[in-house]
């Protein structure tokens, strides 16, 4: 199986910042807002990694919510790549010394039907 490269350069940071800026001005409210993955302004592409990011408001709190997927059916993003993408979107607490461990207060969800990993952290 070929490795899926993740290049974090100025272009990748700019792509994440573009999505963050839009998400800050357009918070997602479950049950009210349209599906963010259908709106390219919430989507960042990093090579073969696709990231959908929102600031989600729920029960009086705001959360960073990120979904990372790849185009290969039955395959999932590399965990270290997913956590590095999360850092681009402002997730905190990831310790590179323990690469396979998420930040302590990150909530992780593997979505089999979407080939995606979801990451949530209170903002």
Buried (B, 14 or more C-beta within 10 A) or exposed (E): EEEBEBEBEEEBEEBBBEBBEBBEEBBBEEEEBEEBBEBEEBBBEBEBBBBBBBBBBEEEEBBBBBBBBBEEEEEBBBBEBBBBBBBBBBBEEBEEEEEEEBBEEBEBEEEEEEBBBBBBBEB
